[in-house]
Structures are given as structure tokens and as C-alpha cells.
């Protein structure tokens, strides 16, 4: 199967799942869900829909259970949109990428906050009247007597 066709089908799966979850599902368990991406198998028989869910671990598991329960409903909406012989069987997967990126950004900001005084002291040593050029030498160093 050509890669661009797989990418188009995966994008259609992502869009359809996202729109269906947002506008057409009325399950009270399903809330604070973002569809991040979709992966389709080479034979178009299976699709993994990655979702990011805000909330506690318990809320995430409850929402994921609701999504898995509604997978057939989402698949029926997808069948109406796709003009293919087979409709991919949808499987919802919790995407940990967003959680990891938030944690990594928090760790980086904590690290920067710990190093901020040392960087500030170095910046205070340079006076504004001795502004250097790209090679690091100040302009007044280049004046001839």
C-alpha cells in the first residue's frame, strides 16, 4: 500500500473520531478528550486512535473505558465517510506523549530556575557601553590611537 494513501486514511480516521467524540457522543464518561493521532495498518483492517485525556488516572481509565465501549459507534461514522471495501476496526489507545512532554517541560523549567542566578551574574558583568560584536570584541578595542 502506498504511504500517502495510508496517511490520508489515517487523517480521515483521526478527523472522524475527533468530530464524533466532540459533537455526537453523549456518554457522560467521555470528557476532556483530545484525539492526537491515528495509525492505520497496511491492509486498512485496523486503526489505532491515540487520545490524550485530562484528569486523574481514575478519570482517564473511566474515559478510556467509555471510548472503547463506543468504538463501534465511531467505526460506523467512519464507514459512512470512507469509500473503502473494509472499514478499519478502531482501537483507542491512551497517548502518553503529551503527558511526557508536559513532565519534561516542567523538569526543564525547574532546572532553568535553579541556574538563573549564575546566568544573571554573568550578564550583569557586561556593561551596556562595551557592547561586543559577533566575534566577541568590543568596538572600542578596534580604535586606533
Order of alpha helices (4+ residues) and beta strands (2+ residues): alpha-beta-beta-alpha-alpha-beta-alpha
